Amino acid sequence: MEKKIISTNGAPAAIGPYSQAVRSGQSVYLSGQIALDPASGQLVEGGIEPQARRALQNLAAVAAAAGGSLGDCVKLTIYVTDMASFPQVNAAMEEFFVAPFPARATVGVASLPRGALFEIDAVMVLG
Protein backbone atom coordinates (compact mmCIF):
# COMPACT_ATOMS: atom_id res chain seq x y z
CA MET A 1 0.00 0.00 0.00
CA GLU A 2 1.20 3.49 -0.82
CA LYS A 3 2.36 5.83 1.96
CA LYS A 4 1.80 9.57 1.78
CA ILE A 5 3.83 11.84 4.06
CA ILE A 6 1.83 14.63 5.71
CA SER A 7 3.52 17.90 6.66
CA THR A 8 2.30 21.32 7.74
CA ASN A 9 3.81 24.58 8.97
CA GLY A 10 0.82 24.81 11.34
CA ALA A 11 2.59 22.40 13.69
CA PRO A 12 6.22 22.23 14.77
CA ALA A 13 8.63 20.55 12.38
CA ALA A 14 9.74 17.09 13.43
CA ILE A 15 12.61 17.23 15.94
CA GLY A 16 13.98 13.90 14.77
CA PRO A 17 14.01 11.49 11.83
CA TYR A 18 10.22 11.07 11.51
CA SER A 19 7.24 12.57 9.69
CA GLN A 20 4.47 14.62 11.27
CA ALA A 21 2.04 12.02 9.92
CA VAL A 22 1.82 9.21 7.39
CA ARG A 23 -1.30 8.27 5.46
CA SER A 24 -1.79 4.72 4.23
CA GLY A 25 -5.15 4.09 2.59
CA GLN A 26 -7.80 5.72 4.76
CA SER A 27 -5.67 5.50 7.91
CA VAL A 28 -3.47 8.34 9.09
CA TYR A 29 -0.85 7.85 11.79
CA LEU A 30 -0.08 11.13 13.54
CA SER A 31 3.27 11.37 15.32
CA GLY A 32 3.52 12.52 18.89
CA GLN A 33 3.04 16.22 19.51
CA ILE A 34 4.40 18.11 22.48
CA ALA A 35 3.70 21.73 23.41
CA LEU A 36 6.11 23.39 21.00
CA ASP A 37 4.94 26.69 19.57
CA PRO A 38 5.15 26.22 15.77
CA ALA A 39 6.38 29.78 15.20
CA SER A 40 9.10 29.94 17.84
CA GLY A 41 9.91 26.27 18.36
CA GLN A 42 9.86 26.92 22.11
CA LEU A 43 8.06 24.82 24.70
CA VAL A 44 4.92 26.47 26.11
CA GLU A 45 5.27 27.41 29.78
CA GLY A 46 2.66 27.31 32.54
CA GLY A 47 2.16 23.66 33.39
CA ILE A 48 0.26 20.68 32.10
CA GLU A 49 -2.98 22.35 30.93
CA PRO A 50 -1.41 24.93 28.59
CA GLN A 51 1.01 22.28 27.36
CA ALA A 52 -1.84 19.86 26.66
CA ARG A 53 -3.80 22.56 24.80
CA ARG A 54 -0.81 23.50 22.64
CA ALA A 55 -0.02 19.87 21.85
CA LEU A 56 -3.66 19.29 20.90
CA GLN A 57 -3.62 22.39 18.68
CA ASN A 58 -0.52 20.98 16.98
CA LEU A 59 -2.21 17.59 16.55
CA ALA A 60 -5.29 19.30 15.07
CA ALA A 61 -3.10 21.15 12.55
CA VAL A 62 -1.52 17.89 11.40
CA ALA A 63 -4.94 16.21 11.20
CA ALA A 64 -6.21 19.10 9.03
CA ALA A 65 -3.16 18.85 6.75
CA ALA A 66 -4.07 15.19 6.24
CA GLY A 67 -7.62 16.14 5.24
CA GLY A 68 -9.33 15.35 8.53
CA SER A 69 -9.97 16.67 12.00
CA LEU A 70 -9.61 15.51 15.58
CA GLY A 71 -13.15 14.17 15.24
CA ASP A 72 -11.77 11.57 12.81
CA CYS A 73 -9.35 10.18 15.41
CA VAL A 74 -10.10 6.62 16.49
CA LYS A 75 -7.20 6.05 18.91
CA LEU A 76 -5.11 8.37 21.07
CA THR A 77 -2.08 7.66 23.19
CA ILE A 78 -1.18 10.24 25.81
CA TYR A 79 2.12 10.36 27.66
CA VAL A 80 2.43 12.35 30.90
CA THR A 81 5.30 12.79 33.31
CA ASP A 82 2.91 12.96 36.29
CA MET A 83 -0.17 10.74 36.47
CA ALA A 84 -1.58 13.11 39.10
CA SER A 85 -2.19 15.54 36.21
CA PHE A 86 -4.93 13.28 34.85
CA PRO A 87 -7.79 15.70 35.79
CA GLN A 88 -6.07 18.63 34.03
CA VAL A 89 -5.42 16.46 30.98
CA ASN A 90 -9.09 15.47 30.86
CA ALA A 91 -10.13 19.14 31.13
CA ALA A 92 -7.96 20.05 28.14
CA MET A 93 -9.19 17.02 26.18
CA GLU A 94 -12.82 18.09 26.67
CA GLU A 95 -12.02 21.34 24.85
CA PHE A 96 -10.97 19.42 21.71
CA PHE A 97 -13.08 16.23 21.61
CA VAL A 98 -16.82 15.55 21.80
CA ALA A 99 -18.69 12.26 22.07
CA PRO A 100 -18.33 9.74 20.65
CA PHE A 101 -14.77 9.91 21.98
CA PRO A 102 -11.85 8.02 20.46
CA ALA A 103 -10.27 5.11 22.29
CA ARG A 104 -7.43 6.30 24.52
CA ALA A 105 -4.52 5.12 26.60
CA THR A 106 -2.59 7.29 29.05
CA VAL A 107 0.94 6.27 29.91
CA GLY A 108 3.07 7.65 32.74
CA VAL A 109 6.66 8.21 31.62
CA ALA A 110 9.85 9.37 33.32
CA SER A 111 10.53 12.15 30.82
CA LEU A 112 9.56 13.55 27.42
CA PRO A 113 11.48 15.47 24.73
CA ARG A 114 12.49 19.04 25.59
CA GLY A 115 11.24 18.63 29.16
CA ALA A 116 7.59 18.51 28.07
CA LEU A 117 4.96 17.34 30.55
CA PHE A 118 2.51 16.01 27.92
CA GLU A 119 2.68 14.29 24.54
CA ILE A 120 -0.08 12.88 22.36
CA ASP A 121 -0.18 10.79 19.19
CA ALA A 122 -3.16 9.52 17.26
CA VAL A 123 -4.57 7.22 14.64
CA MET A 124 -7.16 8.81 12.37
CA VAL A 125 -9.44 7.16 9.82
CA LEU A 126 -10.77 9.25 6.96
CA GLY A 127 -14.16 8.52 5.41
C-alpha positions as CSV (number, residue, x, y, z in Angstrom):
1,M,0.0,0.0,0.0
2,E,1.2,3.5,-0.8
3,K,2.4,5.8,2.0
4,K,1.8,9.6,1.8
5,I,3.8,11.8,4.1
6,I,1.8,14.6,5.7
7,S,3.5,17.9,6.7
8,T,2.3,21.3,7.7
9,N,3.8,24.6,9.0
10,G,0.8,24.8,11.3
11,A,2.6,22.4,13.7
12,P,6.2,22.2,14.8
13,A,8.6,20.5,12.4
14,A,9.7,17.1,13.4
15,I,12.6,17.2,15.9
16,G,14.0,13.9,14.8
17,P,14.0,11.5,11.8
18,Y,10.2,11.1,11.5
19,S,7.2,12.6,9.7
20,Q,4.5,14.6,11.3
21,A,2.0,12.0,9.9
22,V,1.8,9.2,7.4
23,R,-1.3,8.3,5.5
24,S,-1.8,4.7,4.2
25,G,-5.1,4.1,2.6
26,Q,-7.8,5.7,4.8
27,S,-5.7,5.5,7.9
28,V,-3.5,8.3,9.1
29,Y,-0.9,7.9,11.8
30,L,-0.1,11.1,13.5
31,S,3.3,11.4,15.3
32,G,3.5,12.5,18.9
33,Q,3.0,16.2,19.5
34,I,4.4,18.1,22.5
35,A,3.7,21.7,23.4
36,L,6.1,23.4,21.0
37,D,4.9,26.7,19.6
38,P,5.1,26.2,15.8
39,A,6.4,29.8,15.2
40,S,9.1,29.9,17.8
41,G,9.9,26.3,18.4
42,Q,9.9,26.9,22.1
43,L,8.1,24.8,24.7
44,V,4.9,26.5,26.1
45,E,5.3,27.4,29.8
46,G,2.7,27.3,32.5
47,G,2.2,23.7,33.4
48,I,0.3,20.7,32.1
49,E,-3.0,22.3,30.9
50,P,-1.4,24.9,28.6
51,Q,1.0,22.3,27.4
52,A,-1.8,19.9,26.7
53,R,-3.8,22.6,24.8
54,R,-0.8,23.5,22.6
55,A,0.0,19.9,21.8
56,L,-3.7,19.3,20.9
57,Q,-3.6,22.4,18.7
58,N,-0.5,21.0,17.0
59,L,-2.2,17.6,16.5
60,A,-5.3,19.3,15.1
61,A,-3.1,21.2,12.5
62,V,-1.5,17.9,11.4
63,A,-4.9,16.2,11.2
64,A,-6.2,19.1,9.0
65,A,-3.2,18.8,6.8
66,A,-4.1,15.2,6.2
67,G,-7.6,16.1,5.2
68,G,-9.3,15.3,8.5
69,S,-10.0,16.7,12.0
70,L,-9.6,15.5,15.6
71,G,-13.2,14.2,15.2
72,D,-11.8,11.6,12.8
73,C,-9.4,10.2,15.4
74,V,-10.1,6.6,16.5
75,K,-7.2,6.0,18.9
76,L,-5.1,8.4,21.1
77,T,-2.1,7.7,23.2
78,I,-1.2,10.2,25.8
79,Y,2.1,10.4,27.7
80,V,2.4,12.3,30.9
81,T,5.3,12.8,33.3
82,D,2.9,13.0,36.3
83,M,-0.2,10.7,36.5
84,A,-1.6,13.1,39.1
85,S,-2.2,15.5,36.2
86,F,-4.9,13.3,34.8
87,P,-7.8,15.7,35.8
88,Q,-6.1,18.6,34.0
89,V,-5.4,16.5,31.0
90,N,-9.1,15.5,30.9
91,A,-10.1,19.1,31.1
92,A,-8.0,20.0,28.1
93,M,-9.2,17.0,26.2
94,E,-12.8,18.1,26.7
95,E,-12.0,21.3,24.8
96,F,-11.0,19.4,21.7
97,F,-13.1,16.2,21.6
98,V,-16.8,15.5,21.8
99,A,-18.7,12.3,22.1
100,P,-18.3,9.7,20.7
101,F,-14.8,9.9,22.0
102,P,-11.9,8.0,20.5
103,A,-10.3,5.1,22.3
104,R,-7.4,6.3,24.5
105,A,-4.5,5.1,26.6
106,T,-2.6,7.3,29.0
107,V,0.9,6.3,29.9
108,G,3.1,7.7,32.7
109,V,6.7,8.2,31.6
110,A,9.9,9.4,33.3
111,S,10.5,12.2,30.8
112,L,9.6,13.6,27.4
113,P,11.5,15.5,24.7
114,R,12.5,19.0,25.6
115,G,11.2,18.6,29.2
116,A,7.6,18.5,28.1
117,L,5.0,17.3,30.6
118,F,2.5,16.0,27.9
119,E,2.7,14.3,24.5
120,I,-0.1,12.9,22.4
121,D,-0.2,10.8,19.2
122,A,-3.2,9.5,17.3
123,V,-4.6,7.2,14.6
124,M,-7.2,8.8,12.4
125,V,-9.4,7.2,9.8
126,L,-10.8,9.3,7.0
127,G,-14.2,8.5,5.4
